[in-house]
Amino acid sequence: MKPILKMSVLAATIFLAVGCQDDNKADTNKPVEPAKVEQTTTSAAVATTDAAKVEFKNEDQKAAYAIGASLAQYLSANLDQQKELGLNLNRQDVLQGVEDVFAGKSRMTQEQTQQALQSLDQRVAKIVEQKAKAEAEKNIKVGEEYRAKFAKEAGVVTTKSGLMYKIEKEGTGPKPAATDTVEVQYKGMLTDGTVFDSSYQRNQPATFPLNQVIPGWTEGVQLMPVGSKFEFVIPPQLAYGAQANPSIPANSTLVFQVELLSIKGDKQAKQPTVEAVKAAATTTTAQ
């Protein structure tokens, strides 16, 4: 969290510095006012049009204004994120601190400032950890309920590892080994139906070594003859477990629809033909 906090302070500093300098100038030298950044969305189009008509004295003034506007937007978004965590960091208090430092009358020493920021870091980390833990626990329960319901559907098979699958279409080709590279079409979803990955959406099949994917895939795809389409329900321990990423929350049960298109270096292609066997036998006999 430290980089975010430091960036926020920098944003406030530059934004306020521009404002303070402008306030100290004579009215005739006033730069153009910000484009009504605090107005409601209904006024956004008007504000944008007005801003487009603005003329700056020179490129330096224009660049300085752009820096202030950009960083102010960043700061605003950052404070909104803190608010979502339950922290009430008042914008005026942030700007007041910067203004006091510019005026040489800070109410905190540098050491006190660092201590306050470290305390904030610790509070944020604790809140994030608590939220993540609660989310992970909720996902375990949601997954268990989903798997229990799925298990009651006709044709569902549950393996010893806990992997669940249903055959939607059974092919007639060979089955891959864990060491094979396969070509598949697939769609990955959370239990609420949210799609987090799909080769269908990319309009391009995926190819990968079967031993370099999550355990549920490694086990499940080996059950599929080429030409098959299976639906897999993969419990967290066979997916990403407690590890969260932007699209898959921690302890998520995952749902995949998978079509096995081919095995690279197909096993059938590796099997010798009858003619080849006869030729080999004839050669051996001749010797």
Backbone hydrogen bonds in HBPLUS format (Angstrom, degrees):
<---DONOR---> <-ACCEPTOR-->    atom                        ^
c    i                          cat <-CA-CA->   ^        H-A-AA   ^      H-
h    n   atom  resd res      DA  || num        DHA   H-A  angle D-A-AA Bond
n    s   type  num  typ     dist DA aas  dist angle  dist       angle   num
A0004-ILE N   A0001-MET O   3.10 MM   3  5.46 121.7  2.46 107.5 121.3     1
A0005-LEU N   A0001-MET O   3.14 MM   4  6.45 160.5  2.18 156.3 162.1     2
A0006-LYS N   A0002-LYS O   2.90 MM   4  6.10 167.4  1.92 164.8 167.8     3
A0007-MET N   A0003-PRO O   2.98 MM   4  6.08 154.8  2.05 141.9 149.0     4
A0008-SER N   A0004-ILE O   2.91 MM   4  6.13 148.7  2.01 144.6 153.6     5
A0009-VAL N   A0005-LEU O   3.07 MM   4  6.39 158.3  2.12 151.1 155.3     6
A0010-LEU N   A0006-LYS O   3.04 MM   4  6.29 158.7  2.09 146.7 152.7     7
A0011-ALA N   A0007-MET O   2.83 MM   4  6.04 156.2  1.89 148.3 155.0     8
A0012-ALA N   A0008-SER O   2.93 MM   4  6.21 163.5  1.96 151.9 155.7     9
A0013-THR N   A0009-VAL O   2.89 MM   4  6.06 156.6  1.94 147.4 154.3    10
A0014-ILE N   A0010-LEU O   3.00 MM   4  6.23 171.9  2.01 158.3 158.3    11
A0015-PHE N   A0011-ALA O   2.94 MM   4  6.00 164.7  1.96 151.7 156.9    12
A0016-LEU N   A0012-ALA O   2.86 MM   4  5.88 163.8  1.88 148.4 153.0    13
A0017-ALA N   A0013-THR O   2.81 MM   4  5.89 152.8  1.88 145.3 154.1    14
A0018-VAL N   A0014-ILE O   3.10 MM   4  6.30 160.1  2.14 149.2 152.2    15
A0019-GLY N   A0015-PHE O   3.25 MM   4  6.52 157.9  2.30 139.4 145.5    16
A0020-CYS N   A0016-LEU O   2.72 MM   4  5.97 164.4  1.75 163.7 166.7    17
A0021-GLN N   A0017-ALA O   3.04 MM   4  6.13 165.5  2.07 148.6 152.5    18
A0022-ASP N   A0018-VAL O   3.07 MM   4  6.22 153.6  2.14 143.4 150.8    19
A0023-ASP N   A0019-GLY O   2.99 MM   4  6.23 153.1  2.06 149.3 156.3    20
A0024-ASN N   A0020-CYS O   3.25 MM   4  6.46 143.0  2.40 144.8 153.0    21
A0025-LYS N   A0022-ASP O   3.16 MM   3  5.38 156.0  2.22 104.7 112.1    22
A0029-ASN N   A0026-ALA O   2.89 MM   3  5.40 149.8  1.99 113.6 123.0    23
A0030-LYS N   A0027-ASP O   3.17 MM   3  5.15 166.6  2.19 106.7 109.4    24
A0036-LYS N   A0034-PRO O   2.57 MM   2  5.58 141.7  1.71 111.1  98.1    25
A0039-GLN N   A0036-LYS O   3.08 MM   3  5.56 169.6  2.09 119.7 122.4    26
A0043-SER N   A0040-THR O   3.00 MM   3  5.61 152.5  2.08 114.6 122.5    27
A0044-ALA N   A0041-THR O   2.97 MM   3  5.00 161.1  2.01 107.3 113.4    28
A0047-ALA N   A0043-SER O   2.92 MM   4  6.13 164.6  1.94 158.2 163.0    29
A0048-THR N   A0044-ALA O   2.87 MM   4  6.03 160.0  1.91 151.3 156.5    30
A0049-THR N   A0045-ALA O   3.03 MM   4  6.22 154.2  2.09 142.3 149.2    31
A0050-ASP N   A0046-VAL O   2.89 MM   4  6.17 161.1  1.93 153.5 158.5    32
A0051-ALA N   A0047-ALA O   2.89 MM   4  6.09 159.1  1.93 149.2 155.1    33
A0052-ALA N   A0048-THR O   3.02 MM   4  6.20 143.3  2.16 140.3 149.8    34
A0053-LYS N   A0050-ASP O   3.08 MM   3  5.39 142.7  2.22 104.0 114.3    35
A0054-VAL N   A0051-ALA O   3.12 MM   3  5.25 158.1  2.17 105.5 112.4    36
A0062-LYS N   A0058-ASN O   3.15 MM   4  6.40 159.0  2.19 146.8 153.1    37
A0063-ALA N   A0059-GLU O   2.79 MM   4  5.97 159.0  1.83 148.6 154.1    38
A0064-ALA N   A0060-ASP O   2.84 MM   4  6.00 160.8  1.87 149.1 154.9    39
A0065-TYR N   A0061-GLN O   2.94 MM   4  6.09 159.5  1.99 146.0 151.5    40
A0066-ALA N   A0062-LYS O   2.96 MM   4  6.17 155.7  2.02 143.9 151.1    41
A0067-ILE N   A0063-ALA O   2.91 MM   4  6.19 154.6  1.97 150.7 156.9    42
A0068-GLY N   A0064-ALA O   3.05 MM   4  6.32 166.0  2.07 150.1 153.5    43
A0069-ALA N   A0065-TYR O   2.86 MM   4  6.11 165.2  1.88 155.7 159.7    44
A0070-SER N   A0066-ALA O   2.87 MM   4  5.93 163.8  1.90 148.4 153.4    45
A0071-LEU N   A0067-ILE O   2.92 MM   4  6.01 169.4  1.93 154.0 157.3    46
A0072-ALA N   A0068-GLY O   2.89 MM   4  5.90 147.1  2.00 141.7 151.4    47
A0073-GLN N   A0069-ALA O   3.06 MM   4  6.25 152.3  2.14 143.5 150.0    48
A0074-TYR N   A0070-SER O   3.06 MM   4  6.38 154.2  2.13 144.0 151.3    49
A0075-LEU N   A0071-LEU O   2.83 MM   4  6.03 161.5  1.86 148.1 153.1    50
A0076-SER N   A0072-ALA O   2.89 MM   4  6.05 158.5  1.94 146.1 152.0    51
A0077-ALA N   A0073-GLN O   3.03 MM   4  6.25 162.3  2.06 147.6 151.8    52
A0078-ASN N   A0074-TYR O   2.88 MM   4  6.11 154.3  1.95 149.0 156.9    53
A0079-LEU N   A0075-LEU O   2.91 MM   4  6.16 160.1  1.95 154.7 158.7    54
A0080-ASP N   A0076-SER O   3.04 MM   4  6.26 147.1  2.15 142.1 151.5    55
A0081-GLN N   A0077-ALA O   3.02 MM   4  6.34 145.9  2.14 143.1 151.9    56
A0082-GLN N   A0078-ASN O   3.08 MM   4  6.46 152.9  2.16 146.0 153.0    57
A0083-LYS N   A0079-LEU O   2.97 MM   4  6.21 147.9  2.08 140.7 149.7    58
A0084-GLU N   A0080-ASP O   3.03 MM   4  6.37 145.7  2.15 142.9 151.4    59
A0085-LEU N   A0082-GLN O   3.04 MM   3  5.18 135.9  2.24  97.4 110.0    60
A0087-LEU N   A0082-GLN O   3.07 MM   5  5.44 159.1  2.11 147.8 142.4    61
A0086-GLY N   A0083-LYS O   2.85 MM   3  5.03 156.8  1.90 107.2 114.7    62
A0093-ASP N   A0090-ASN O   3.12 MM   3  5.27 122.0  2.47  98.0 112.2    63
A0094-VAL N   A0090-ASN O   3.11 MM   4  6.47 153.6  2.18 150.3 157.6    64
A0095-LEU N   A0091-ARG O   3.00 MM   4  6.30 167.9  2.02 155.2 157.2    65
A0096-GLN N   A0092-GLN O   2.78 MM   4  5.87 144.5  1.90 139.8 150.7    66
A0097-GLY N   A0093-ASP O   3.06 MM   4  6.24 154.4  2.12 144.5 149.4    67
A0098-VAL N   A0094-VAL O   3.32 MM   4  6.70 155.1  2.39 144.5 150.6    68
A0099-GLU N   A0095-LEU O   2.88 MM   4  6.10 160.3  1.92 149.3 155.2    69
A0100-ASP N   A0096-GLN O   2.88 MM   4  6.06 159.1  1.92 151.2 156.1    70
A0101-VAL N   A0097-GLY O   3.18 MM   4  6.40 156.2  2.24 142.3 148.1    71
A0102-PHE N   A0098-VAL O   2.97 MM   4  6.27 159.9  2.01 152.2 157.8    72
A0103-ALA N   A0099-GLU O   2.95 MM   4  6.18 143.8  2.08 143.0 153.3    73
A0105-LYS N   A0100-ASP O   2.88 MM   5  5.16 169.2  1.89 153.3 150.7    74
A0104-GLY N   A0101-VAL O   3.02 MM   3  4.95 155.5  2.08 100.3 108.0    75
A0113-THR N   A0109-THR O   2.91 MM   4  6.16 152.9  1.98 150.0 157.8    76
A0114-GLN N   A0110-GLN O   3.03 MM   4  6.29 160.1  2.08 146.7 151.0    77
A0115-GLN N   A0111-GLU O   2.98 MM   4  6.22 156.6  2.03 147.5 154.2    78
A0116-ALA N   A0112-GLN O   2.94 MM   4  6.13 156.3  1.99 146.5 152.5    79
A0117-LEU N   A0113-THR O   3.02 MM   4  6.28 156.5  2.07 149.7 156.0    80
A0118-GLN N   A0114-GLN O   2.91 MM   4  6.10 155.7  1.97 148.2 155.1    81
A0119-SER N   A0115-GLN O   2.90 MM   4  6.10 152.6  1.98 144.8 152.5    82
A0120-LEU N   A0116-ALA O   2.97 MM   4  6.22 149.3  2.06 140.2 148.7    83
A0121-ASP N   A0117-LEU O   2.88 MM   4  6.16 155.8  1.94 146.1 152.8    84
A0122-GLN N   A0118-GLN O   3.00 MM   4  6.27 157.0  2.06 146.7 152.1    85
A0123-ARG N   A0119-SER O   2.97 MM   4  6.25 155.7  2.03 147.0 153.6    86
A0124-VAL N   A0120-LEU O   2.89 MM   4  6.09 166.3  1.91 156.5 160.0    87
A0125-ALA N   A0121-ASP O   2.91 MM   4  6.09 164.0  1.93 150.5 155.3    88
A0126-LYS N   A0122-GLN O   3.00 MM   4  6.14 156.2  2.05 144.7 150.9    89
A0127-ILE N   A0123-ARG O   2.96 MM   4  6.20 161.0  2.00 150.9 155.8    90
A0128-VAL N   A0124-VAL O   2.89 MM   4  6.09 168.4  1.90 157.6 160.8    91
A0129-GLU N   A0125-ALA O   2.94 MM   4  6.06 157.8  1.99 144.5 150.9    92
A0130-GLN N   A0126-LYS O   2.93 MM   4  6.15 159.7  1.97 148.3 153.7    93
A0131-LYS N   A0127-ILE O   2.90 MM   4  6.12 162.2  1.93 153.8 158.6    94
A0132-ALA N   A0128-VAL O   2.89 MM   4  6.04 158.6  1.94 148.2 154.4    95
A0133-LYS N   A0129-GLU O   2.93 MM   4  6.10 156.2  1.98 147.5 153.9    96
A0134-ALA N   A0130-GLN O   2.98 MM   4  6.19 161.6  2.01 148.2 152.9    97
A0135-GLU N   A0131-LYS O   2.91 MM   4  6.10 158.1  1.96 147.7 154.1    98
A0136-ALA N   A0132-ALA O   2.89 MM   4  6.06 157.5  1.94 146.6 152.7    99
A0137-GLU N   A0133-LYS O   2.99 MM   4  6.20 159.2  2.03 149.3 154.5   100
A0138-LYS N   A0134-ALA O   2.99 MM   4  6.17 153.7  2.06 143.9 151.3   101
A0139-ASN N   A0135-GLU O   2.91 MM   4  6.15 153.2  1.99 146.8 154.2   102
A0140-ILE N   A0136-ALA O   3.10 MM   4  6.38 146.5  2.22 143.9 151.9   103
A0141-LYS N   A0137-GLU O   3.33 MM   4  6.63 162.5  2.36 146.7 149.7   104
A0142-VAL N   A0138-LYS O   2.93 MM   4  6.21 165.1  1.95 154.6 159.1   105
A0143-GLY N   A0139-ASN O   2.89 MM   4  5.93 157.5  1.94 144.0 150.1   106
A0144-GLU N   A0140-ILE O   2.99 MM   4  6.20 157.2  2.04 148.2 154.2   107
A0145-GLU N   A0141-LYS O   3.06 MM   4  6.28 160.7  2.10 151.3 155.9   108
A0146-TYR N   A0142-VAL O   3.00 MM   4  6.22 156.0  2.06 145.6 152.4   109
A0147-ARG N   A0143-GLY O   2.90 MM   4  6.10 164.9  1.93 153.9 157.6   110
A0148-ALA N   A0144-GLU O   2.98 MM   4  6.12 154.5  2.05 145.0 152.1   111
A0149-LYS N   A0145-GLU O   3.13 MM   4  6.32 152.2  2.21 143.4 150.1   112
A0150-PHE N   A0146-TYR O   2.88 MM   4  6.11 159.8  1.92 151.1 157.4   113
A0151-ALA N   A0147-ARG O   2.91 MM   4  5.99 150.4  1.99 145.2 152.3   114
A0152-LYS N   A0149-LYS O   3.21 MM   3  5.57 148.5  2.32 105.4 114.0   115
A0153-GLU N   A0150-PHE O   3.03 MM   3  5.49 162.0  2.07 114.5 120.3   116
A0156-VAL N   A0153-GLU O   3.43 MM   3  5.96 162.2  2.46 133.6 132.0   117
A0157-VAL N   A0165-TYR O   2.87 MM   8  5.46 164.7  1.89 159.4 164.5   118
A0165-TYR N   A0157-VAL O   2.91 MM   8  5.46 152.9  1.99 151.4 160.2   119
A0159-THR N   A0163-LEU O   2.83 MM   4  5.36 162.3  1.86 159.3 163.9   120
A0162-GLY N   A0159-THR O   3.02 MM   3  5.36 150.3  2.11 108.2 117.3   121
A0164-MET N   A0233-VAL O   3.14 MM  69  5.06 156.6  2.20 149.7 153.1   122
A0233-VAL N   A0164-MET O   2.84 MM  69  5.06 162.9  1.87 139.7 142.4   123
A0166-LYS N   A0231-GLU O   2.89 MM  65  5.23 142.9  2.03 144.1 155.1   124
A0231-GLU N   A0166-LYS O   2.91 MM  65  5.23 158.9  1.95 152.1 159.0   125
A0168-GLU N   A0229-LYS O   2.89 MM  61  5.47 148.4  1.99 151.7 161.0   126
A0169-LYS N   A0229-LYS O   3.00 MM  60  4.85 145.6  2.12 145.1 142.9   127
A0229-LYS N   A0169-LYS O   2.70 MM  60  4.85 156.9  1.75 140.3 143.1   128
A0173-GLY N   A0226-VAL O   3.13 MM  53  4.36 155.3  2.19 147.6 141.4   129
A0226-VAL N   A0174-PRO O   2.94 MM  52  5.69 145.2  2.06 136.7 143.9   130
A0180-ASP N   A0177-ALA O   3.01 MM   3  5.32 165.0  2.03 113.8 118.7   131
A0210-LEU N   A0180-ASP O   2.85 MM  30  5.87 176.0  1.86 167.9 167.0   132
A0264-LYS N   A0181-THR O   2.85 MM  83  5.51 158.8  1.89 159.0 165.1   133
A0182-VAL N   A0208-PHE O   3.06 MM  26  5.79 156.6  2.12 152.4 145.1   134
A0208-PHE N   A0182-VAL O   3.13 MM  26  5.79 150.0  2.23 152.4 160.7   135
A0183-GLU N   A0262-SER O   2.94 MM  79  5.21 162.3  1.97 150.2 148.6   136
A0261-LEU N   A0183-GLU O   2.85 MM  78  5.47 145.9  1.97 149.5 158.7   137
A0262-SER N   A0183-GLU O   3.31 MM  79  5.21 155.0  2.38 136.8 137.9   138
A0184-VAL N   A0206-ALA O   2.82 MM  22  5.37 162.6  1.85 157.7 163.1   139
A0206-ALA N   A0184-VAL O   2.79 MM  22  5.37 158.5  1.84 164.9 165.2   140
A0185-GLN N   A0259-GLU O   3.06 MM  74  5.12 152.6  2.13 139.5 148.1   141
A0259-GLU N   A0185-GLN O   2.79 MM  74  5.12 162.9  1.82 161.5 163.1   142
A0199-SER N   A0186-TYR O   2.97 MM  13  5.57 148.7  2.07 149.2 159.3   143
A0187-LYS N   A0257-GLN O   2.95 MM  70  5.26 140.8  2.10 142.0 152.6   144
A0257-GLN N   A0187-LYS O   2.99 MM  70  5.26 155.7  2.05 146.1 153.9   145
A0188-GLY N   A0197-ASP O   2.77 MM   9  5.16 177.4  1.77 159.4 160.3   146
A0196-PHE N   A0188-GLY O   2.98 MM   8  5.88 151.9  2.06 142.7 151.7   147
A0189-MET N   A0255-VAL O   2.73 MM  66  5.06 159.8  1.77 156.3 162.3   148
A0255-VAL N   A0189-MET O   2.91 MM  66  5.06 171.1  1.91 153.7 154.0   149
A0190-LEU N   A0194-THR O   2.86 MM   4  5.26 150.2  1.95 142.9 152.0   150
A0193-GLY N   A0190-LEU O   2.96 MM   3  5.43 162.1  2.00 119.4 122.3   151
A0203-ASN N   A0199-SER O   2.99 MM   4  6.10 110.6  2.49 132.6 149.5   152
A0204-GLN N   A0199-SER O   3.23 MM   5  5.68 164.9  2.26 156.2 157.9   153
A0203-ASN N   A0200-TYR O   2.99 MM   3  4.92 147.6  2.09  97.5 107.8   154
A0212-GLN N   A0209-PRO O   3.15 MM   3  5.58 157.8  2.20 118.2 119.2   155
A0217-TRP N   A0214-ILE O   2.96 MM   3  5.50 131.1  2.20 115.1 127.4   156
A0218-THR N   A0214-ILE O   3.09 MM   4  6.43 163.4  2.12 154.5 159.7   157
A0219-GLU N   A0215-PRO O   2.95 MM   4  6.12 166.6  1.97 156.6 158.9   158
A0216-GLY N   A0238-LEU O   2.86 MM  22  4.81 154.8  1.93 147.3 139.8   159
A0220-GLY N   A0216-GLY O   2.94 MM   4  5.82 157.7  2.00 134.5 141.9   160
A0221-VAL N   A0217-TRP O   2.94 MM   4  5.73 169.9  1.95 150.0 153.1   161
A0223-LEU N   A0220-GLY O   2.95 MM   3  5.43 154.1  2.01 112.2 120.6   162
A0224-MET N   A0221-VAL O   3.08 MM   3  5.26 162.8  2.11 108.7 114.2   163
A0228-SER N   A0225-PRO O   3.04 MM   3  5.74 141.4  2.19 148.9 149.8   164
A0227-GLY N   A0260-LEU O   2.81 MM  33  5.60 167.4  1.83 158.5 163.0   165
A0260-LEU N   A0228-SER O   3.02 MM  32  5.68 153.0  2.10 151.2 159.8   166
A0230-PHE N   A0258-VAL O   2.88 MM  28  5.40 148.6  1.98 156.5 161.8   167
A0258-VAL N   A0230-PHE O   2.88 MM  28  5.40 170.2  1.89 163.4 166.7   168
A0232-PHE N   A0256-PHE O   2.73 MM  24  5.05 161.1  1.77 152.3 158.5   169
A0256-PHE N   A0232-PHE O   2.84 MM  24  5.05 163.6  1.87 145.6 151.0   170
A0234-ILE N   A0254-LEU O   2.75 MM  20  5.12 165.4  1.77 158.6 161.8   171
A0254-LEU N   A0234-ILE O   2.94 MM  20  5.12 157.5  2.00 150.7 150.6   172
A0238-LEU N   A0235-PRO O   2.95 MM   3  5.61 155.8  2.01 122.4 130.0   173
A0239-ALA N   A0236-PRO O   2.90 MM   3  4.87 160.0  1.94 106.4 112.5   174
A0241-GLY N   A0236-PRO O   2.89 MM   5  4.49 140.1  2.05 133.1 132.3   175
A0243-GLN N   A0240-TYR O   3.05 MM   3  5.61 148.6  2.15 143.0 143.6   176
A0251-ASN N   A0241-GLY O   2.61 MM  10  4.86 158.8  1.65 146.1 144.8   177
A0245-ASN N   A0248-ILE O   2.96 MM   3  5.25 161.3  1.99 143.1 148.6   178
A0248-ILE N   A0245-ASN O   3.20 MM   3  5.25 132.5  2.44 102.6 115.5   179
A0269-ALA N   A0266-ASP O   2.94 MM   3  5.25 124.0  2.26 102.6 117.1   180
A0270-LYS N   A0266-ASP O   3.20 MM   4  6.62 133.4  2.43 140.7 153.8   181
A0270-LYS N   A0267-LYS O   2.98 MM   3  5.01 130.3  2.24  94.3 108.5   182
A0271-GLN N   A0267-LYS O   3.14 MM   4  6.46 130.2  2.40 143.4 156.1   183
A0271-GLN N   A0268-GLN O   3.27 MM   3  5.25 138.1  2.45  94.0 105.0   184
A0277-VAL N   A0273-THR O   3.03 MM   4  6.36 151.5  2.12 146.7 154.2   185
A0278-LYS N   A0274-VAL O   2.94 MM   4  6.25 162.0  1.97 153.7 158.2   186
A0279-ALA N   A0275-GLU O   2.87 MM   4  6.06 158.1  1.91 147.6 154.0   187
A0280-ALA N   A0276-ALA O   2.97 MM   4  6.11 155.0  2.03 143.4 149.7   188
A0281-ALA N   A0277-VAL O   2.94 MM   4  6.21 151.7  2.02 145.8 153.8   189
A0282-THR N   A0278-LYS O   2.90 MM   4  6.14 158.0  1.95 151.1 156.7   190
A0283-THR N   A0279-ALA O   3.04 MM   4  6.22 157.8  2.09 145.5 151.3   191
A0284-THR N   A0280-ALA O   3.06 MM   4  6.25 152.3  2.14 141.8 149.0   192
A0285-THR N   A0281-ALA O   2.95 MM   4  6.20 158.1  2.00 149.0 154.8   193
A0286-ALA N   A0282-THR O   2.92 MM   4  6.12 160.5  1.95 150.9 156.0   194
A0287-GLN N   A0283-THR O   3.16 MM   4  6.35 145.7  2.28 140.1 148.3   195
